[in-house]
Amino acid sequence: MSNKMNKILLIVVLICLSASAYGFAPQRRDFDSEYQYRLYRSWLAKESTEIDLPAKITAEYVRRNIKFSKTGEAQVIYIWKNWKIVSQREDLPAMMSFSNYETELIIAGELLYRLNSRHRRFAEDYLDKLPISITYQGLRSSFAIDSLYAHYPDQRLPLEKLHPVIDNDKLAQLILQLANGDELIIIFNELSQYPTARLQLEKWENTIAAEELPNEFSRHQEDIATLYEPLKEQEKPEEIISFQEPADTTDKEITIDISSDTLLTDYEVKLLNWIETNLDTAWGSEMLNNKIPNITEFLQTEFSQHSLLIKGDKYILFHEPFSGNLKSNLYLRINNSEGWSIDALDDINIINKKVTFAGFEEFDLSSLENYDIQVIAPYIPQLLMTHRVMASRLAGFILEPDIAETTLVVRGSSRHVYDLDSYRDLLFILGKFWQDRTIYYNIADFRLIDGYIEFKGYLAAEDSDTGQYDLAEIRYRLDDDYTIVLAMVVVFPDQASQYEQGR
């Protein structure tokens, strides 16, 4: 056949392929790898389909339209090379013009496709191999995927809008707003690495053995996290567990000396009364290990403002951050063997002198030596959980005895100073006072000063009804054994609502 006839035949084939085709359903032979084929099957299995709308086929890609029973229509693009599909994505440009962000939208579309698949491993592989990350409801990495799959176990993510976050003319983040107000945030880290990482991902997918991949594609979800939304007031279970309270002090009258030129607010008087009443209280808690009939109800009662996510022995309670940086999330490992055992989840990772906890919360320890970081890092989860549970009955499980000399300064309309022999006692005093508030806490500013490691803690105790909050700044010093021996706590009570400040 002559070259002219070959060209004519090729043109005819492309014209035919470019036309709309009904019922395009790729088979195993159409995929470059078993991995891509299983991904395709998994995506179809997430939600039942109603109509397979026309598809457009070209030499470079297939554009397919499918209507789903719950989430409407989805437009999918299959990229193929030599008529073998090498990548799959949901098409996003209809929601936001490509402009200068073609790469980012391709990444987001590929990731969304995997998050809408029946099996979470496809999304996990993508996040593991490419320079991007996600956050959802204050959670990151695998915890974010846990929460997504718990919220949407049998339907695709109900995407409504895209909101770009531009930084120095670059698309730093893409916010995917879902129908119920949820937001999934895709964070683009080092896009210069994307082309190489994408090729490596494709090669890696071709090496995965079929027996390592999902092979069950029914729409029934198994072995996923269980999600419990924050309880409404009328849904809260009866409180059947109680702390061993300190000696009754509710009827004691404490008189505080107030200088004639100082006018304390009623709230400040209440706080100072409580502190002075309980300075010498021997704080303790009833051992609840064998007295909790239902751990889920217990946690929901104690943290009614949090969503609860359960996967195996991991219990994650998450809450919107305070002012964007102070967090209240709890990461716990809970077991029941002759009584409940509740501990801070020991999920840490150290890279370049930065410690990441639970795949999301990052702490910069770059001012310290590597040896110091290795010793300190395992204690960070316990420290965070200690403060975030201090206003709950869970404090009895988490708070540990210490010998830290502690100074408390209350700086309101006037300044009041108190000395305590135990930091734990102070947490019990303040935690009991804040028992109806949400506690947010983070740590930062690790430094070596005069041969000792020092760092800071920042805490907010917020009344969710009024938005009023108490703010605290804490300075810690460690001894040679990396034990907290000094703590200076400055509390600024009764701060204005964050909403009034434009939160």
PLY file of the C-alpha trace (Angstrom):
ply
format ascii 1.0
element vertex 503
property float x
property float y
property float z
element edge 502
property int vertex1
property int vertex2
end_header
0.00 0.00 0.00
1.37 3.39 -0.97
2.28 6.08 1.54
-0.59 8.20 0.24
-3.08 5.42 0.92
-1.59 4.89 4.41
-2.11 8.56 5.22
-5.67 8.51 3.94
-6.43 5.39 5.98
-4.95 6.96 9.14
-7.03 10.11 8.64
-10.18 8.04 8.20
-9.42 6.04 11.36
-8.84 9.18 13.42
-12.02 10.80 12.13
-13.95 7.70 13.14
-12.30 7.55 16.53
-12.88 11.24 17.19
-16.59 10.83 16.80
-18.75 10.20 19.86
-19.07 6.53 20.74
-21.63 4.98 23.03
-20.92 2.37 25.66
-17.13 2.58 25.73
-16.14 0.10 28.47
-12.42 -0.72 28.42
-11.36 -4.33 29.00
-8.17 -5.69 30.56
-6.45 -5.70 27.16
-6.94 -1.92 26.96
-4.79 -1.19 30.02
-1.02 -0.89 30.19
-0.86 -2.61 33.59
-2.90 -4.77 35.92
-2.68 -1.93 38.42
-4.49 0.52 36.11
-7.12 -2.11 35.28
-7.83 -2.80 38.96
-7.98 0.95 39.61
-10.60 1.25 36.86
-12.67 -1.59 38.36
-12.38 -0.06 41.82
-13.56 3.34 40.60
-16.65 1.84 38.96
-17.42 -0.10 42.14
-17.62 2.92 44.45
-21.12 3.97 43.37
-23.76 2.43 41.14
-24.13 3.92 37.65
-27.30 4.84 35.82
-26.26 5.84 32.31
-23.07 5.49 30.29
-23.17 8.63 28.17
-21.28 9.16 24.89
-17.48 8.92 24.89
-15.00 10.72 22.65
-12.01 8.70 21.45
-8.80 10.13 20.02
-5.29 8.77 19.53
-4.17 10.42 22.79
-7.11 9.98 25.14
-10.67 8.81 25.74
-13.16 11.19 27.29
-16.02 9.28 28.89
-19.22 10.49 30.56
-21.00 8.47 33.24
-24.05 9.35 35.29
-24.09 8.01 38.86
-27.09 7.30 41.07
-26.14 9.67 43.92
-23.58 12.21 42.76
-24.64 13.03 39.24
-22.48 12.99 36.16
-18.71 12.50 36.05
-16.42 13.10 33.11
-13.40 10.82 32.99
-10.29 10.99 30.88
-8.21 7.90 30.06
-4.74 8.74 28.76
-3.29 6.02 26.58
-0.06 5.30 24.78
-0.11 2.93 21.83
-3.79 2.34 22.65
-3.00 1.21 26.22
-4.41 3.21 29.13
-1.60 4.48 31.39
-3.48 6.96 33.60
-7.04 7.86 34.58
-8.49 11.03 36.02
-11.68 12.95 36.59
-11.86 16.07 34.45
-11.73 19.27 36.50
-11.11 22.14 34.03
-14.87 22.63 33.59
-14.85 23.95 37.16
-11.73 26.08 36.77
-9.98 27.25 33.62
-6.63 25.59 33.01
-4.88 28.99 32.63
-1.40 28.43 34.08
-2.32 25.49 36.28
-2.68 22.58 33.88
-0.29 20.33 35.82
-1.97 20.99 39.13
-5.44 20.25 37.74
-4.21 17.01 36.18
-2.78 15.98 39.55
-5.99 16.92 41.35
-8.05 15.00 38.79
-5.92 11.87 39.11
-6.06 12.01 42.89
-9.82 12.64 42.94
-10.32 9.61 40.70
-8.42 7.45 43.18
-10.21 8.89 46.19
-13.45 7.97 44.45
-12.38 4.36 44.07
-13.65 1.48 46.19
-10.20 0.74 47.64
-8.19 3.36 49.49
-4.79 1.92 48.61
-4.89 3.57 45.17
-5.06 7.04 46.76
-2.44 6.10 49.36
-0.04 4.94 46.65
-0.49 8.19 44.74
0.16 10.36 47.80
3.14 8.24 48.74
4.81 8.46 45.35
4.07 12.05 44.30
5.03 15.41 45.90
1.53 16.28 47.12
-0.48 15.88 50.30
-4.08 16.35 51.44
-5.92 17.58 54.50
-9.52 16.92 55.46
-11.24 18.08 58.64
-7.95 18.87 60.32
-6.44 15.50 59.43
-3.66 14.69 57.06
-2.28 11.74 55.12
-3.77 8.34 55.99
-5.96 9.84 58.72
-7.52 12.19 56.16
-8.23 9.21 53.90
-9.72 7.33 56.88
-12.10 10.20 57.48
-13.05 10.59 53.81
-13.86 6.92 53.43
-15.80 6.93 56.69
-17.84 9.96 55.60
-18.47 8.63 52.09
-18.36 4.83 52.28
-20.61 4.10 49.31
-20.60 7.19 47.13
-18.18 9.41 45.28
-17.11 12.68 46.83
-19.89 15.20 46.08
-17.68 17.88 44.57
-19.33 21.27 44.01
-16.65 23.93 43.58
-12.91 24.48 43.30
-11.17 27.27 45.19
-7.53 27.95 44.22
-5.05 29.29 46.77
-2.43 31.35 44.91
0.96 32.19 46.42
3.48 34.16 44.35
1.61 33.36 41.14
1.73 29.65 41.96
-1.15 27.36 42.82
-0.11 26.37 46.34
-3.34 24.62 47.29
-6.58 23.60 45.66
-9.64 23.48 47.90
-12.29 21.02 46.77
-15.58 22.15 48.31
-18.05 19.31 48.78
-21.83 19.50 48.76
-22.26 19.35 52.55
-19.78 22.16 53.21
-16.77 19.87 53.77
-13.48 20.87 52.21
-10.75 18.60 50.91
-7.49 20.50 50.44
-4.82 19.33 48.00
-1.39 20.77 48.79
1.19 21.00 45.99
4.66 20.68 47.48
7.50 20.42 44.93
5.92 20.42 41.49
9.31 20.54 39.81
9.66 16.91 40.92
6.32 15.87 39.44
7.37 14.78 35.91
10.06 12.45 37.25
7.87 11.19 40.07
5.00 10.54 37.63
7.21 8.40 35.39
8.51 6.49 38.39
4.94 5.88 39.54
4.02 4.47 36.13
7.04 2.14 36.16
6.27 1.08 39.73
2.67 0.24 38.83
3.93 -2.13 36.14
5.96 -4.07 38.72
3.09 -4.77 41.14
1.99 -8.40 41.12
-1.70 -9.07 40.59
-2.02 -10.91 43.92
-0.98 -7.74 45.77
-3.85 -5.73 44.32
-7.54 -5.59 45.30
-9.60 -8.26 43.59
-13.07 -7.76 45.09
-15.15 -5.06 43.45
-18.56 -5.23 45.04
-19.96 -2.00 46.45
-19.96 -3.30 50.02
-17.30 -1.58 52.10
-15.25 -3.66 54.51
-12.52 -2.85 57.01
-12.87 0.91 56.89
-12.90 3.45 59.65
-16.11 4.16 61.53
-17.09 7.80 61.91
-19.19 9.39 64.61
-20.20 12.99 64.05
-20.19 15.46 66.99
-23.15 14.79 69.25
-26.08 17.13 69.39
-27.17 18.12 72.86
-30.20 15.83 72.91
-28.17 12.87 71.62
-25.61 12.80 74.42
-25.71 9.50 76.35
-26.24 9.56 80.07
-23.10 10.23 82.04
-22.50 7.11 84.11
-18.82 7.58 84.92
-17.36 10.09 87.30
-14.01 11.27 88.52
-13.05 10.95 92.15
-13.54 14.58 93.03
-11.30 16.46 95.47
-12.71 17.42 98.80
-15.84 19.54 98.40
-14.85 23.17 98.04
-17.92 24.63 96.43
-19.13 26.29 99.64
-15.81 27.78 100.65
-15.60 31.56 100.63
-12.26 32.86 99.44
-11.49 36.53 99.74
-8.95 37.95 97.32
-7.11 41.10 98.18
-7.76 43.55 95.39
-6.01 46.88 95.29
-8.30 49.87 95.31
-7.33 50.90 91.79
-8.06 47.50 90.27
-11.42 46.33 89.01
-11.55 42.60 88.37
-14.28 41.20 86.17
-16.70 38.65 87.62
-15.03 35.97 85.54
-11.56 36.85 86.84
-12.83 36.73 90.42
-14.33 33.30 89.75
-11.07 32.01 88.24
-8.88 33.38 91.04
-11.25 32.04 93.67
-11.06 28.60 92.11
-7.25 28.63 91.92
-6.74 29.78 95.51
-9.34 27.33 96.79
-7.63 24.36 95.14
-3.92 25.16 95.45
-3.49 22.63 98.25
-5.96 20.07 96.91
-4.62 16.55 96.50
-5.86 15.92 93.00
-6.52 12.40 91.92
-8.83 10.44 89.68
-10.87 7.31 90.09
-9.46 4.37 88.16
-11.97 4.08 85.35
-10.32 1.20 83.46
-12.96 -1.32 84.53
-15.89 1.08 84.77
-16.42 2.12 81.15
-19.08 -0.08 79.56
-18.85 1.58 76.13
-15.69 3.43 75.13
-17.35 5.09 72.12
-20.10 6.63 74.25
-17.52 7.67 76.83
-15.46 9.57 74.26
-18.52 11.08 72.59
-19.72 12.35 75.96
-16.36 13.80 76.97
-15.66 15.40 73.58
-19.11 16.15 72.23
-17.74 18.93 69.95
-15.37 16.52 68.20
-15.95 14.03 65.40
-14.78 10.54 66.32
-13.04 8.26 63.83
-12.30 4.64 64.79
-10.08 2.26 62.90
-8.92 -0.82 64.75
-7.33 0.32 68.00
-6.80 3.88 66.72
-9.32 6.44 67.94
-9.00 9.87 66.32
-11.07 12.81 67.57
-10.85 15.91 65.43
-12.08 19.46 65.73
-11.67 22.68 63.77
-8.41 24.44 64.80
-8.47 27.58 66.91
-7.35 30.62 64.88
-5.89 28.24 62.34
-2.87 27.05 64.31
-3.87 25.78 67.76
-5.27 22.27 67.49
-7.57 20.15 69.59
-7.28 16.85 67.72
-6.74 13.73 69.82
-4.81 10.71 68.55
-5.26 7.75 70.86
-4.55 4.04 70.94
-7.20 2.19 72.95
-7.33 -1.46 73.92
-9.55 -3.48 76.23
-7.83 -6.34 78.00
-9.17 -6.75 81.53
-9.89 -3.03 81.50
-9.42 -0.16 79.10
-5.91 0.98 78.20
-5.79 4.47 76.68
-2.51 5.98 75.47
-1.33 8.71 73.15
-0.78 7.32 69.67
2.99 6.99 69.20
2.98 7.87 65.51
6.00 10.11 64.87
8.38 10.65 61.98
11.65 12.63 62.02
12.95 14.18 58.80
15.48 17.03 58.59
15.09 17.83 62.30
11.34 18.19 61.97
9.05 15.89 63.90
5.71 14.99 62.34
3.04 13.56 64.62
0.10 11.52 63.33
1.08 12.41 59.76
-0.12 15.98 60.15
1.18 18.08 63.05
4.76 19.21 62.45
7.25 20.58 64.99
10.52 22.27 64.10
13.39 21.13 66.33
16.14 22.36 63.99
17.85 24.37 66.78
18.67 21.14 68.64
21.19 18.40 68.03
20.10 15.19 66.34
20.62 13.15 69.50
18.44 15.52 71.53
15.71 15.33 68.88
15.73 11.54 68.88
15.21 11.52 72.65
12.61 14.29 72.83
10.45 13.34 69.84
8.78 10.24 71.41
7.47 12.41 74.28
5.70 14.94 72.05
2.49 12.88 71.53
2.09 12.40 75.28
2.64 16.11 75.96
0.06 17.15 73.37
-2.55 14.67 74.55
-1.94 15.60 78.21
-3.06 19.15 77.59
-5.84 18.50 75.10
-7.61 16.10 77.48
-7.03 18.11 80.65
-10.65 19.31 80.84
-12.11 15.80 80.48
-12.33 12.59 82.46
-9.76 11.19 80.06
-7.20 13.18 82.04
-7.20 10.33 84.55
-5.72 8.03 81.89
-3.26 10.44 80.29
-1.86 12.84 82.92
1.27 11.53 84.64
2.98 12.58 87.91
5.91 14.99 87.67
8.28 17.03 89.82
8.25 20.22 87.79
8.40 23.42 89.80
5.53 25.43 88.38
4.69 29.12 88.49
1.26 30.32 87.46
0.70 33.94 86.55
-2.83 35.18 85.91
-2.66 38.45 83.98
-6.08 40.01 83.75
-7.12 43.32 85.19
-4.37 42.71 87.74
-1.47 40.31 88.14
-1.60 37.29 90.48
1.24 34.79 90.99
1.04 31.26 92.43
3.69 28.58 93.00
3.02 24.84 92.76
5.18 21.76 93.23
3.64 19.86 90.33
2.72 20.84 86.80
0.19 17.99 86.76
-1.61 19.56 89.71
-1.93 22.81 87.81
-3.38 21.00 84.81
-5.95 19.37 87.06
-6.84 22.73 88.65
-7.27 24.54 85.34
-8.74 21.52 83.58
-11.49 21.18 86.16
-12.24 24.90 85.89
-12.40 24.58 82.08
-14.36 21.32 82.10
-17.05 22.69 79.78
-14.57 24.18 77.30
-12.63 22.92 74.31
-8.87 22.87 74.90
-6.45 23.68 72.05
-2.72 23.24 72.54
0.51 23.30 70.53
4.25 23.52 71.23
6.99 25.48 69.44
10.28 27.41 69.79
12.63 24.62 70.88
16.01 26.11 71.83
19.20 25.40 73.74
19.68 28.19 76.30
22.50 28.16 78.84
22.97 24.45 78.30
19.31 23.57 78.85
16.62 22.81 76.33
13.66 25.16 76.54
10.47 25.43 74.51
7.04 27.04 74.63
3.47 25.84 74.74
0.39 27.77 73.64
-3.07 26.92 74.95
-6.59 28.23 74.44
-9.66 27.17 76.44
-12.70 28.18 74.41
-16.35 28.37 75.40
-18.02 27.07 72.25
-21.31 28.78 73.11
-19.98 32.32 73.55
-16.64 32.22 71.75
-14.95 33.67 74.86
-11.63 32.03 75.70
-8.72 31.98 78.11
-5.27 32.08 76.53
-2.07 30.72 78.07
1.60 30.89 77.16
3.83 28.29 78.81
7.61 28.15 79.04
9.28 24.81 79.78
12.81 23.86 80.77
14.24 20.33 80.58
17.00 18.91 82.75
19.85 16.67 81.62
17.49 13.67 81.62
15.08 15.49 79.29
12.48 15.81 82.04
10.43 18.97 82.50
11.68 20.53 85.73
10.46 24.11 85.35
7.23 25.48 83.93
6.07 29.09 83.80
2.39 29.44 82.88
0.91 32.85 82.05
-2.89 32.88 81.67
-4.70 35.76 79.99
-8.34 35.26 81.01
-11.60 36.19 79.38
-10.41 37.12 75.88
-12.80 38.43 73.23
-14.61 36.03 70.96
-12.62 34.96 67.91
-15.70 35.63 65.83
-15.69 39.22 66.97
-12.10 39.43 65.76
-12.99 38.13 62.33
-12.29 34.46 62.86
0 1
1 2
2 3
3 4
4 5
5 6
6 7
7 8
8 9
9 10
10 11
11 12
12 13
13 14
14 15
15 16
16 17
17 18
18 19
19 20
20 21
21 22
22 23
23 24
24 25
25 26
26 27
27 28
28 29
29 30
30 31
31 32
32 33
33 34
34 35
35 36
36 37
37 38
38 39
39 40
40 41
41 42
42 43
43 44
44 45
45 46
46 47
47 48
48 49
49 50
50 51
51 52
52 53
53 54
54 55
55 56
56 57
57 58
58 59
59 60
60 61
61 62
62 63
63 64
64 65
65 66
66 67
67 68
68 69
69 70
70 71
71 72
72 73
73 74
74 75
75 76
76 77
77 78
78 79
79 80
80 81
81 82
82 83
83 84
84 85
85 86
86 87
87 88
88 89
89 90
90 91
91 92
92 93
93 94
94 95
95 96
96 97
97 98
98 99
99 100
100 101
101 102
102 103
103 104
104 105
105 106
106 107
107 108
108 109
109 110
110 111
111 112
112 113
113 114
114 115
115 116
116 117
117 118
118 119
119 120
120 121
121 122
122 123
123 124
124 125
125 126
126 127
127 128
128 129
129 130
130 131
131 132
132 133
133 134
134 135
135 136
136 137
137 138
138 139
139 140
140 141
141 142
142 143
143 144
144 145
145 146
146 147
147 148
148 149
149 150
150 151
151 152
152 153
153 154
154 155
155 156
156 157
157 158
158 159
159 160
160 161
161 162
162 163
163 164
164 165
165 166
166 167
167 168
168 169
169 170
170 171
171 172
172 173
173 174
174 175
175 176
176 177
177 178
178 179
179 180
180 181
181 182
182 183
183 184
184 185
185 186
186 187
187 188
188 189
189 190
190 191
191 192
192 193
193 194
194 195
195 196
196 197
197 198
198 199
199 200
200 201
201 202
202 203
203 204
204 205
205 206
206 207
207 208
208 209
209 210
210 211
211 212
212 213
213 214
214 215
215 216
216 217
217 218
218 219
219 220
220 221
221 222
222 223
223 224
224 225
225 226
226 227
227 228
228 229
229 230
230 231
231 232
232 233
233 234
234 235
235 236
236 237
237 238
238 239
239 240
240 241
241 242
242 243
243 244
244 245
245 246
246 247
247 248
248 249
249 250
250 251
251 252
252 253
253 254
254 255
255 256
256 257
257 258
258 259
259 260
260 261
261 262
262 263
263 264
264 265
265 266
266 267
267 268
268 269
269 270
270 271
271 272
272 273
273 274
274 275
275 276
276 277
277 278
278 279
279 280
280 281
281 282
282 283
283 284
284 285
285 286
286 287
287 288
288 289
289 290
290 291
291 292
292 293
293 294
294 295
295 296
296 297
297 298
298 299
299 300
300 301
301 302
302 303
303 304
304 305
305 306
306 307
307 308
308 309
309 310
310 311
311 312
312 313
313 314
314 315
315 316
316 317
317 318
318 319
319 320
320 321
321 322
322 323
323 324
324 325
325 326
326 327
327 328
328 329
329 330
330 331
331 332
332 333
333 334
334 335
335 336
336 337
337 338
338 339
339 340
340 341
341 342
342 343
343 344
344 345
345 346
346 347
347 348
348 349
349 350
350 351
351 352
352 353
353 354
354 355
355 356
356 357
357 358
358 359
359 360
360 361
361 362
362 363
363 364
364 365
365 366
366 367
367 368
368 369
369 370
370 371
371 372
372 373
373 374
374 375
375 376
376 377
377 378
378 379
379 380
380 381
381 382
382 383
383 384
384 385
385 386
386 387
387 388
388 389
389 390
390 391
391 392
392 393
393 394
394 395
395 396
396 397
397 398
398 399
399 400
400 401
401 402
402 403
403 404
404 405
405 406
406 407
407 408
408 409
409 410
410 411
411 412
412 413
413 414
414 415
415 416
416 417
417 418
418 419
419 420
420 421
421 422
422 423
423 424
424 425
425 426
426 427
427 428
428 429
429 430
430 431
431 432
432 433
433 434
434 435
435 436
436 437
437 438
438 439
439 440
440 441
441 442
442 443
443 444
444 445
445 446
446 447
447 448
448 449
449 450
450 451
451 452
452 453
453 454
454 455
455 456
456 457
457 458
458 459
459 460
460 461
461 462
462 463
463 464
464 465
465 466
466 467
467 468
468 469
469 470
470 471
471 472
472 473
473 474
474 475
475 476
476 477
477 478
478 479
479 480
480 481
481 482
482 483
483 484
484 485
485 486
486 487
487 488
488 489
489 490
490 491
491 492
492 493
493 494
494 495
495 496
496 497
497 498
498 499
499 500
500 501
501 502
